[in-house]
Amino acid sequence: MPTNSPPASATSEPAPRDPYLEGCYAPVQTESPAGGVVLRAAVGAVPRDLTGVFVRNGSNPRFAPRGRYHWFDGDGMLHAVSLAGGVARYRNRYVRTRGFLAEEEAGEALWTGLLVRPDLTRPGGPYKNSGNTDLVWHAGQLLALWWMSGEAYEIELPSLATRGVAEFGAPLPRGLAAHAKVDPRTGELLFIDYGPRAPYLRVGAISRERALLGHAPVELPGPRLQHDIAFTENFALVFDLSMMADPVELRRGRERIKMFRDVPTRIGLVPRTALRDGPRAAPAPVQWFEAAPFYMYHAINAYEDGDAVVLVGCRITDPLVGDPENPARSFTVPAIANLRLEPYLHRWRLDRASGRVTEERLDDVMGEFPRMNDRRLGRPARYCYTPRVAPRETLLFDGFTKHDLARGEHRRYAYPPGWFGGELTFAPRDGAGDRPEDEDDGYLITIASSRASEAAEVFILDARALELVARLPVPARVPVGYHAEWVPGAGRAELAG
């Protein structure tokens, strides 16, 4: 596996002030005691039929950045709550990647970030794999993943210790990108990797025994900004999105991101059978569908409906700050550096016989980081839970929406004024079934932060009734973060000990 090494001429200029380094985003340097800290409910009580570990990842720089800072640059830090027998225990730990350990030894940051001009010729890429983005539970192992593709790191539960780089029986060209997804029926892990050189995108599969089944390149006209995938019983879905590096600027040796409003977004169906026969040099077979231009960070689900494939995700049509074609808004749209975040839940229907796409917006309220009951990934699901984007300058979620995708209905939940939650995970109630009528039989868990006091609390809600079950104050500050995972642990009482 290629690994990043420190650049020879990283700037030593201090980073200017950035809102994603301050207030409720400011990093914490203290890790919890090895045994964790027992949490006491301030409201309600921890359900006794909830057993497992909630883990959330996020950006938390260990050292002051070198040059301008982007929220995506920070080291990965995990915040976890183990739940069993009505007891909750909190822990936090850094993801100790190779880059993190190198900087720990040096006592300072060695890598620059996204807002410093990259050296695209460097082996392994110009950026540090921080393992800060996503978490996926696969084949009895928790993996911390990085959004730009790289080594996946194994995380021990419940301690959150980093075991090292995950192995899959055969080398991967670039590693795994964040948002790899597990098929709950086959146990396969579907993944992509991508980079600035051809092949710009690969798609692959890893077995339930954690062995690489295969991967194949996907033909694209040039490098693309990838982020997520989806899958159905028979297909992996890949994307050729309309926001990308300007190819004219790339030929001049510069990287400038642009939204090409005259270039359709393409959604591709790759047969999963092509991902099970080992590494392929030949491009994967893909059926492409053209849709109106958009960018998407996060898909929620895809499934087959007769001869069609249905995709649900958060669509952004105006993804860049300062684009003169952005529409005027009466509300504030948050931004991360040059990224403009105005996403809406959307549904596409891909007709495989005709090649046509029909699509519809499912909500008029901004929402991102959507989640669902992962037991139904890849097949029709009725519900998803979409955090509501607050009209603030930076990305915050002031509540969430429970969408009924079958009936076209929704219900809203608002956090108390001044409190902002994160991505929700759905945790099935201990013993819950897998029938369609059991889909929302469980709990929603998130960590919320008070912007005024910088306090943090674990919120546990009944997913069916959307009623608060418990609020658990955390005796430490928890910065606003990214993605979370629920690791079920029925019958594993040691999770709380």
PADO-236143 format. One record per residue (C-alpha): residue number from 0; residue in three letters; chain; x, y, z. Coordinates in steps of 0.2 Angstrom, whole numbers, plus 5000, padded with zeros to 4 digits. Layout:
<rs>
R   n res chain    x    y    z
R NUM ALA     A    X    Y    Z
...
</rs>
This chain:
<rs>
R   n res chain    x    y    z
R   0 MET     A 5000 5000 5000
R   1 PRO     A 5007 5017 4996
R   2 THR     A 5008 5029 5011
R   3 ASN     A 5010 5047 5012
R   4 SER     A 5027 5054 5018
R   5 PRO     A 5030 5072 5025
R   6 PRO     A 5033 5085 5011
R   7 ALA     A 5050 5092 5010
R   8 SER     A 5045 5110 5010
R   9 ALA     A 5029 5112 5020
R  10 THR     A 5025 5130 5024
R  11 SER     A 5029 5135 5042
R  12 GLU     A 5016 5149 5042
R  13 PRO     A 5004 5149 5056
R  14 ALA     A 4986 5145 5051
R  15 PRO     A 4974 5160 5050
R  16 ARG     A 4959 5159 5061
R  17 ASP     A 4945 5148 5055
R  18 PRO     A 4928 5145 5061
R  19 TYR     A 4930 5126 5060
R  20 LEU     A 4944 5128 5073
R  21 GLU     A 4934 5138 5086
R  22 GLY     A 4919 5136 5097
R  23 CYS     A 4910 5120 5096
R  24 TYR     A 4922 5114 5082
R  25 ALA     A 4938 5117 5092
R  26 PRO     A 4948 5101 5094
R  27 VAL     A 4951 5093 5111
R  28 GLN     A 4968 5085 5116
R  29 THR     A 4963 5075 5131
R  30 GLU     A 4958 5056 5129
R  31 SER     A 4947 5047 5141
R  32 PRO     A 4954 5035 5154
R  33 ALA     A 4956 5018 5148
R  34 GLY     A 4941 5011 5156
R  35 GLY     A 4930 5025 5150
R  36 VAL     A 4918 5036 5160
R  37 VAL     A 4900 5030 5166
R  38 LEU     A 4887 5043 5160
R  39 ARG     A 4872 5047 5171
R  40 ALA     A 4856 5052 5163
R  41 ALA     A 4850 5070 5166
R  42 VAL     A 4833 5066 5157
R  43 GLY     A 4825 5048 5156
R  44 ALA     A 4835 5032 5157
R  45 VAL     A 4846 5022 5146
R  46 PRO     A 4835 5008 5138
R  47 ARG     A 4839 4991 5145
R  48 ASP     A 4835 4983 5127
R  49 LEU     A 4849 4993 5119
R  50 THR     A 4866 4984 5118
R  51 GLY     A 4880 4989 5108
R  52 VAL     A 4892 5003 5104
R  53 PHE     A 4889 5020 5096
R  54 VAL     A 4905 5027 5088
R  55 ARG     A 4907 5044 5080
R  56 ASN     A 4922 5050 5069
R  57 GLY     A 4927 5068 5066
R  58 SER     A 4941 5080 5062
R  59 ASN     A 4952 5084 5077
R  60 PRO     A 4969 5091 5073
R  61 ARG     A 4982 5086 5085
R  62 PHE     A 4994 5100 5081
R  63 ALA     A 4992 5118 5074
R  64 PRO     A 4989 5117 5055
R  65 ARG     A 5003 5123 5043
R  66 GLY     A 4995 5135 5032
R  67 ARG     A 4976 5138 5029
R  68 TYR     A 4965 5125 5038
R  69 HIS     A 4951 5115 5030
R  70 TRP     A 4938 5106 5041
R  71 PHE     A 4942 5090 5032
R  72 ASP     A 4961 5091 5036
R  73 GLY     A 4961 5086 5055
R  74 ASP     A 4966 5070 5063
R  75 GLY     A 4953 5057 5066
R  76 MET     A 4945 5056 5083
R  77 LEU     A 4933 5043 5089
R  78 HIS     A 4919 5047 5102
R  79 ALA     A 4910 5031 5108
R  80 VAL     A 4896 5026 5120
R  81 SER     A 4895 5008 5125
R  82 LEU     A 4877 5003 5131
R  83 ALA     A 4872 4987 5140
R  84 GLY     A 4860 4983 5154
R  85 GLY     A 4855 5001 5156
R  86 VAL     A 4872 5007 5158
R  87 ALA     A 4882 5019 5147
R  88 ARG     A 4900 5022 5146
R  89 TYR     A 4909 5036 5136
R  90 ARG     A 4927 5035 5128
R  91 ASN     A 4937 5045 5116
R  92 ARG     A 4953 5041 5106
R  93 TYR     A 4963 5047 5091
R  94 VAL     A 4964 5036 5076
R  95 ARG     A 4982 5033 5076
R  96 THR     A 4986 5032 5058
R  97 ARG     A 5004 5032 5051
R  98 GLY     A 5003 5051 5048
R  99 PHE     A 4997 5054 5066
R 100 LEU     A 5011 5044 5073
R 101 ALA     A 5024 5053 5062
R 102 GLU     A 5018 5070 5068
R 103 GLU     A 5017 5064 5086
R 104 GLU     A 5036 5059 5085
R 105 ALA     A 5040 5076 5077
R 106 GLY     A 5029 5086 5089
R 107 GLU     A 5021 5096 5076
R 108 ALA     A 5011 5095 5060
R 109 LEU     A 5021 5089 5045
R 110 TRP     A 5007 5089 5031
R 111 THR     A 4998 5104 5024
R 112 GLY     A 4980 5103 5020
R 113 LEU     A 4967 5105 5006
R 114 LEU     A 4969 5124 5005
R 115 VAL     A 4987 5124 5001
R 116 ARG     A 4992 5121 4983
R 117 PRO     A 4995 5102 4982
R 118 ASP     A 5009 5093 4974
R 119 LEU     A 5000 5080 4964
R 120 THR     A 5017 5071 4959
R 121 ARG     A 5020 5065 4977
R 122 PRO     A 5019 5046 4979
R 123 GLY     A 5004 5042 4989
R 124 GLY     A 4996 5059 4986
R 125 PRO     A 4999 5076 4994
R 126 TYR     A 4988 5074 5009
R 127 LYS     A 4989 5064 5025
R 128 ASN     A 4977 5050 5027
R 129 SER     A 4969 5055 5044
R 130 GLY     A 4956 5041 5045
R 131 ASN     A 4944 5055 5051
R 132 THR     A 4929 5053 5040
R 133 ASP     A 4918 5037 5041
R 134 LEU     A 4916 5021 5051
R 135 VAL     A 4910 5004 5045
R 136 TRP     A 4907 4988 5054
R 137 HIS     A 4911 4973 5043
R 138 ALA     A 4915 4955 5047
R 139 GLY     A 4916 4958 5066
R 140 GLN     A 4929 4973 5063
R 141 LEU     A 4926 4992 5065
R 142 LEU     A 4936 5001 5051
R 143 ALA     A 4940 5020 5051
R 144 LEU     A 4940 5027 5033
R 145 TRP     A 4946 5042 5025
R 146 TRP     A 4936 5051 5012
R 147 MET     A 4951 5053 4999
R 148 SER     A 4955 5034 4998
R 149 GLY     A 4969 5026 5008
R 150 GLU     A 4973 5013 5021
R 151 ALA     A 4958 5008 5032
R 152 TYR     A 4962 5006 5050
R 153 GLU     A 4956 4993 5062
R 154 ILE     A 4948 5000 5078
R 155 GLU     A 4946 4989 5094
R 156 LEU     A 4930 4989 5103
R 157 PRO     A 4926 4995 5116
R 158 SER     A 4943 5002 5120
R 159 LEU     A 4944 5012 5103
R 160 ALA     A 4963 5007 5102
R 161 THR     A 4970 5008 5084
R 162 ARG     A 4975 4990 5079
R 163 GLY     A 4984 4995 5063
R 164 VAL     A 4981 4994 5044
R 165 ALA     A 4967 4982 5039
R 166 GLU     A 4972 4968 5028
R 167 PHE     A 4961 4959 5015
R 168 GLY     A 4971 4945 5009
R 169 ALA     A 4977 4955 4994
R 170 PRO     A 4984 4972 4991
R 171 LEU     A 4972 4986 4986
R 172 PRO     A 4979 4999 4973
R 173 ARG     A 4974 5014 4983
R 174 GLY     A 4964 5008 4998
R 175 LEU     A 4946 5011 5002
R 176 ALA     A 4937 5028 5001
R 177 ALA     A 4925 5033 5015
R 178 HIS     A 4907 5027 5013
R 179 ALA     A 4910 5009 5009
R 180 LYS     A 4894 4999 5012
R 181 VAL     A 4890 4982 5019
R 182 ASP     A 4877 4972 5011
R 183 PRO     A 4867 4964 5026
R 184 ARG     A 4862 4949 5015
R 185 THR     A 4879 4944 5008
R 186 GLY     A 4890 4952 5021
R 187 GLU     A 4900 4959 5006
R 188 LEU     A 4909 4976 5008
R 189 LEU     A 4906 4987 4992
R 190 PHE     A 4919 5000 4990
R 191 ILE     A 4927 5013 4979
R 192 ASP     A 4944 5021 4978
R 193 TYR     A 4949 5036 4967
R 194 GLY     A 4963 5048 4963
R 195 PRO     A 4970 5061 4951
R 196 ARG     A 4978 5048 4939
R 197 ALA     A 4970 5035 4928
R 198 PRO     A 4961 5024 4932
R 199 TYR     A 4952 5038 4941
R 200 LEU     A 4940 5027 4949
R 201 ARG     A 4939 5009 4955
R 202 VAL     A 4925 4999 4962
R 203 GLY     A 4927 4983 4972
R 204 ALA     A 4920 4970 4984
R 205 ILE     A 4927 4962 5000
R 206 SER     A 4919 4946 5006
R 207 ARG     A 4911 4942 5023
R 208 GLU     A 4927 4933 5027
R 209 ARG     A 4937 4949 5024
R 210 ALA     A 4945 4943 5008
R 211 LEU     A 4946 4954 4993
R 212 LEU     A 4934 4947 4980
R 213 GLY     A 4939 4958 4966
R 214 HIS     A 4940 4976 4959
R 215 ALA     A 4939 4984 4942
R 216 PRO     A 4942 5001 4935
R 217 VAL     A 4928 5012 4929
R 218 GLU     A 4931 5022 4914
R 219 LEU     A 4930 5041 4916
R 220 PRO     A 4935 5056 4905
R 221 GLY     A 4946 5063 4919
R 222 PRO     A 4948 5064 4938
R 223 ARG     A 4932 5066 4948
R 224 LEU     A 4927 5072 4966
R 225 GLN     A 4920 5056 4972
R 226 HIS     A 4912 5053 4990
R 227 ASP     A 4899 5039 4991
R 228 ILE     A 4892 5024 4983
R 229 ALA     A 4876 5014 4984
R 230 PHE     A 4871 4996 4979
R 231 THR     A 4857 4985 4975
R 232 GLU     A 4855 4966 4975
R 233 ASN     A 4864 4965 4958
R 234 PHE     A 4873 4982 4955
R 235 ALA     A 4885 4994 4963
R 236 LEU     A 4881 5012 4959
R 237 VAL     A 4895 5024 4954
R 238 PHE     A 4895 5042 4949
R 239 ASP     A 4902 5054 4937
R 240 LEU     A 4896 5071 4945
R 241 SER     A 4896 5088 4937
R 242 MET     A 4907 5096 4950
R 243 MET     A 4925 5092 4946
R 244 ALA     A 4942 5099 4943
R 245 ASP     A 4943 5110 4928
R 246 PRO     A 4952 5100 4915
R 247 VAL     A 4959 5116 4907
R 248 GLU     A 4967 5121 4923
R 249 LEU     A 4973 5104 4926
R 250 ARG     A 4983 5104 4910
R 251 ARG     A 4991 5121 4916
R 252 GLY     A 4996 5112 4932
R 253 ARG     A 4983 5120 4943
R 254 GLU     A 4968 5113 4952
R 255 ARG     A 4952 5123 4951
R 256 ILE     A 4936 5115 4956
R 257 LYS     A 4921 5120 4945
R 258 MET     A 4902 5116 4944
R 259 PHE     A 4899 5112 4925
R 260 ARG     A 4881 5116 4924
R 261 ASP     A 4880 5111 4905
R 262 VAL     A 4887 5093 4909
R 263 PRO     A 4875 5080 4914
R 264 THR     A 4878 5070 4930
R 265 ARG     A 4880 5052 4925
R 266 ILE     A 4874 5037 4937
R 267 GLY     A 4882 5021 4933
R 268 LEU     A 4876 5003 4936
R 269 VAL     A 4891 4990 4938
R 270 PRO     A 4885 4972 4939
R 271 ARG     A 4892 4965 4955
R 272 THR     A 4896 4949 4947
R 273 ALA     A 4911 4959 4939
R 274 LEU     A 4918 4962 4956
R 275 ARG     A 4919 4944 4962
R 276 ASP     A 4932 4937 4950
R 277 GLY     A 4948 4945 4956
R 278 PRO     A 4957 4961 4951
R 279 ARG     A 4953 4967 4933
R 280 ALA     A 4964 4977 4922
R 281 ALA     A 4949 4979 4909
R 282 PRO     A 4936 4992 4914
R 283 ALA     A 4921 4986 4922
R 284 PRO     A 4905 4985 4912
R 285 VAL     A 4894 5000 4916
R 286 GLN     A 4877 5006 4910
R 287 TRP     A 4877 5025 4912
R 288 PHE     A 4862 5036 4914
R 289 GLU     A 4862 5055 4912
R 290 ALA     A 4853 5066 4925
R 291 ALA     A 4852 5084 4927
R 292 PRO     A 4868 5091 4934
R 293 PHE     A 4871 5089 4952
R 294 TYR     A 4884 5085 4966
R 295 MET     A 4880 5073 4980
R 296 TYR     A 4890 5069 4996
R 297 HIS     A 4879 5056 5003
R 298 ALA     A 4867 5043 4996
R 299 ILE     A 4855 5035 5008
R 300 ASN     A 4850 5019 4998
R 301 ALA     A 4846 5011 4981
R 302 TYR     A 4836 4996 4977
R 303 GLU     A 4829 4987 4962
R 304 ASP     A 4810 4989 4957
R 305 GLY     A 4807 4978 4942
R 306 ASP     A 4818 4983 4928
R 307 ALA     A 4822 5000 4936
R 308 VAL     A 4834 5005 4950
R 309 VAL     A 4829 5018 4962
R 310 LEU     A 4842 5029 4971
R 311 VAL     A 4839 5041 4986
R 312 GLY     A 4852 5054 4991
R 313 CYS     A 4855 5072 4996
R 314 ARG     A 4856 5082 4980
R 315 ILE     A 4866 5099 4978
R 316 THR     A 4864 5109 4962
R 317 ASP     A 4874 5124 4968
R 318 PRO     A 4889 5117 4977
R 319 LEU     A 4902 5131 4976
R 320 VAL     A 4904 5147 4985
R 321 GLY     A 4905 5163 4974
R 322 ASP     A 4898 5155 4959
R 323 PRO     A 4889 5169 4950
R 324 GLU     A 4875 5157 4944
R 325 ASN     A 4870 5152 4962
R 326 PRO     A 4852 5158 4966
R 327 ALA     A 4848 5171 4978
R 328 ARG     A 4842 5165 4995
R 329 SER     A 4832 5173 5009
R 330 PHE     A 4841 5161 5021
R 331 THR     A 4859 5158 5026
R 332 VAL     A 4867 5143 5017
R 333 PRO     A 4882 5136 5026
R 334 ALA     A 4899 5134 5019
R 335 ILE     A 4915 5124 5022
R 336 ALA     A 4929 5135 5013
R 337 ASN     A 4923 5135 4995
R 338 LEU     A 4910 5122 4997
R 339 ARG     A 4892 5128 4998
R 340 LEU     A 4880 5116 5007
R 341 GLU     A 4862 5117 5001
R 342 PRO     A 4857 5099 5000
R 343 TYR     A 4839 5092 4998
R 344 LEU     A 4833 5074 4999
R 345 HIS     A 4830 5068 4981
R 346 ARG     A 4825 5052 4972
R 347 TRP     A 4831 5046 4955
R 348 ARG     A 4823 5031 4945
R 349 LEU     A 4834 5023 4932
R 350 ASP     A 4825 5013 4919
R 351 ARG     A 4837 5000 4913
R 352 ALA     A 4826 4996 4897
R 353 SER     A 4825 5014 4890
R 354 GLY     A 4840 5022 4898
R 355 ARG     A 4829 5036 4905
R 356 VAL     A 4830 5045 4921
R 357 THR     A 4815 5052 4931
R 358 GLU     A 4818 5061 4947
R 359 GLU     A 4810 5071 4961
R 360 ARG     A 4814 5082 4976
R 361 LEU     A 4807 5074 4992
R 362 ASP     A 4809 5088 5004
R 363 ASP     A 4811 5107 5004
R 364 VAL     A 4821 5108 5020
R 365 MET     A 4840 5107 5019
R 366 GLY     A 4846 5090 5025
R 367 GLU     A 4862 5080 5025
R 368 PHE     A 4871 5065 5032
R 369 PRO     A 4855 5054 5030
R 370 ARG     A 4854 5037 5038
R 371 MET     A 4842 5022 5039
R 372 ASN     A 4840 5005 5047
R 373 ASP     A 4856 4997 5039
R 374 ARG     A 4848 4980 5039
R 375 ARG     A 4838 4986 5024
R 376 LEU     A 4852 4993 5013
R 377 GLY     A 4851 4988 4995
R 378 ARG     A 4832 4984 4996
R 379 PRO     A 4816 4995 4998
R 380 ALA     A 4816 5004 5014
R 381 ARG     A 4802 5015 5020
R 382 TYR     A 4811 5027 5032
R 383 CYS     A 4826 5037 5033
R 384 TYR     A 4832 5050 5046
R 385 THR     A 4840 5066 5039
R 386 PRO     A 4848 5079 5050
R 387 ARG     A 4841 5096 5046
R 388 VAL     A 4854 5109 5040
R 389 ALA     A 4853 5125 5051
R 390 PRO     A 4853 5141 5042
R 391 ARG     A 4871 5146 5049
R 392 GLU     A 4887 5151 5042
R 393 THR     A 4895 5134 5046
R 394 LEU     A 4888 5116 5045
R 395 LEU     A 4876 5113 5060
R 396 PHE     A 4861 5102 5062
R 397 ASP     A 4847 5109 5073
R 398 GLY     A 4835 5094 5071
R 399 PHE     A 4831 5080 5059
R 400 THR     A 4817 5073 5048
R 401 LYS     A 4810 5056 5048
R 402 HIS     A 4805 5053 5030
R 403 ASP     A 4792 5040 5026
R 404 LEU     A 4798 5037 5008
R 405 ALA     A 4783 5025 5004
R 406 ARG     A 4770 5038 5008
R 407 GLY     A 4779 5054 5004
R 408 GLU     A 4776 5060 5022
R 409 HIS     A 4788 5067 5035
R 410 ARG     A 4790 5071 5054
R 411 ARG     A 4802 5084 5061
R 412 TYR     A 4811 5084 5077
R 413 ALA     A 4820 5099 5084
R 414 TYR     A 4834 5100 5096
R 415 PRO     A 4832 5112 5111
R 416 PRO     A 4837 5130 5106
R 417 GLY     A 4856 5132 5105
R 418 TRP     A 4859 5113 5103
R 419 PHE     A 4865 5105 5088
R 420 GLY     A 4866 5086 5084
R 421 GLY     A 4876 5075 5072
R 422 GLU     A 4873 5061 5061
R 423 LEU     A 4860 5049 5068
R 424 THR     A 4863 5030 5069
R 425 PHE     A 4848 5018 5070
R 426 ALA     A 4850 5005 5083
R 427 PRO     A 4838 4991 5082
R 428 ARG     A 4830 4986 5099
R 429 ASP     A 4838 4970 5106
R 430 GLY     A 4828 4956 5098
R 431 ALA     A 4820 4967 5084
R 432 GLY     A 4815 4957 5069
R 433 ASP     A 4819 4961 5051
R 434 ARG     A 4802 4961 5043
R 435 PRO     A 4796 4977 5034
R 436 GLU     A 4785 4982 5049
R 437 ASP     A 4800 4981 5061
R 438 GLU     A 4810 4994 5051
R 439 ASP     A 4809 5008 5064
R 440 ASP     A 4808 4996 5079
R 441 GLY     A 4823 5004 5088
R 442 TYR     A 4832 5019 5094
R 443 LEU     A 4841 5034 5086
R 444 ILE     A 4857 5040 5094
R 445 THR     A 4868 5055 5091
R 446 ILE     A 4879 5067 5101
R 447 ALA     A 4873 5085 5102
R 448 SER     A 4883 5100 5107
R 449 SER     A 4877 5117 5115
R 450 ARG     A 4885 5131 5105
R 451 ALA     A 4884 5143 5120
R 452 SER     A 4891 5132 5134
R 453 GLU     A 4901 5119 5123
R 454 ALA     A 4893 5105 5134
R 455 ALA     A 4889 5089 5125
R 456 GLU     A 4876 5076 5128
R 457 VAL     A 4871 5059 5120
R 458 PHE     A 4853 5060 5114
R 459 ILE     A 4843 5043 5113
R 460 LEU     A 4826 5044 5105
R 461 ASP     A 4813 5031 5101
R 462 ALA     A 4814 5029 5082
R 463 ARG     A 4795 5025 5080
R 464 ALA     A 4788 5038 5091
R 465 LEU     A 4801 5051 5089
R 466 GLU     A 4801 5054 5107
R 467 LEU     A 4816 5058 5118
R 468 VAL     A 4821 5042 5129
R 469 ALA     A 4837 5049 5137
R 470 ARG     A 4849 5063 5138
R 471 LEU     A 4866 5059 5144
R 472 PRO     A 4878 5073 5148
R 473 VAL     A 4896 5069 5143
R 474 PRO     A 4909 5075 5156
R 475 ALA     A 4920 5082 5142
R 476 ARG     A 4918 5093 5127
R 477 VAL     A 4914 5084 5111
R 478 PRO     A 4918 5094 5095
R 479 VAL     A 4905 5094 5081
R 480 GLY     A 4910 5079 5069
R 481 TYR     A 4906 5068 5055
R 482 HIS     A 4899 5051 5053
R 483 ALA     A 4894 5037 5065
R 484 GLU     A 4891 5019 5066
R 485 TRP     A 4881 5007 5078
R 486 VAL     A 4889 4991 5082
R 487 PRO     A 4876 4979 5089
R 488 GLY     A 4881 4969 5104
R 489 ALA     A 4867 4959 5110
R 490 GLY     A 4872 4948 5124
R 491 ARG     A 4889 4956 5126
R 492 ALA     A 4888 4964 5144
R 493 GLU     A 4906 4968 5144
R 494 LEU     A 4903 4982 5132
R 495 ALA     A 4898 4992 5147
R 496 GLY     A 4912 4987 5158
</rs>
